[in-house]
Amino acid sequence: MRDFRPGLMGVGSSDAALDRLTITIDRHQAFWQTFIARFNTSKSG
């Protein structure tokens, strides 16, 4: 995921933008994983 173009998001530092994006994706993944896990347990229970 290093073929990130610096001017893509209009931010001077592409690394900072990439870190922010990665953190956001990680948070969303954790949220969806817990959400799906709860949904599956409630559905099977």
C-alpha positions as CSV (number, residue, x, y, z in Angstrom):
1,M,0.0,0.0,0.0
2,R,3.0,2.2,-0.6
3,D,2.0,3.4,-4.1
4,F,0.1,6.3,-2.4
5,R,0.3,9.5,-4.3
6,P,1.1,12.6,-2.1
7,G,-1.3,14.9,-4.0
8,L,-4.2,12.4,-3.8
9,M,-5.9,13.8,-0.7
10,G,-4.4,17.3,-1.0
11,V,-2.2,16.8,2.1
12,G,1.5,17.7,2.0
13,S,2.6,14.7,4.0
14,S,1.3,11.5,2.4
15,D,2.5,9.4,5.4
16,A,0.4,11.4,7.9
17,A,-2.7,11.1,5.7
18,L,-2.0,7.4,5.2
19,D,-1.7,6.9,8.9
20,R,-4.9,8.7,9.6
21,L,-6.6,6.6,6.9
22,T,-5.2,3.4,8.3
23,I,-6.4,4.2,11.8
24,T,-9.9,5.0,10.5
25,I,-10.0,1.8,8.6
26,D,-8.8,-0.2,11.7
27,R,-11.5,1.4,13.8
28,H,-14.2,0.7,11.3
29,Q,-13.0,-2.9,10.9
30,A,-13.1,-3.4,14.7
31,F,-16.6,-1.9,14.8
32,W,-17.9,-4.1,12.0
33,Q,-16.3,-7.2,13.4
34,T,-18.0,-6.7,16.8
35,F,-21.3,-5.7,15.0
36,I,-21.2,-8.9,12.9
37,A,-20.2,-11.0,15.8
38,R,-23.1,-9.7,17.9
39,F,-25.5,-10.2,14.9
40,N,-24.4,-13.8,14.4
41,T,-24.7,-14.7,18.1
42,S,-28.1,-13.1,18.4
43,K,-29.2,-14.8,15.2
44,S,-28.0,-18.3,16.2
45,G,-29.1,-17.8,19.8
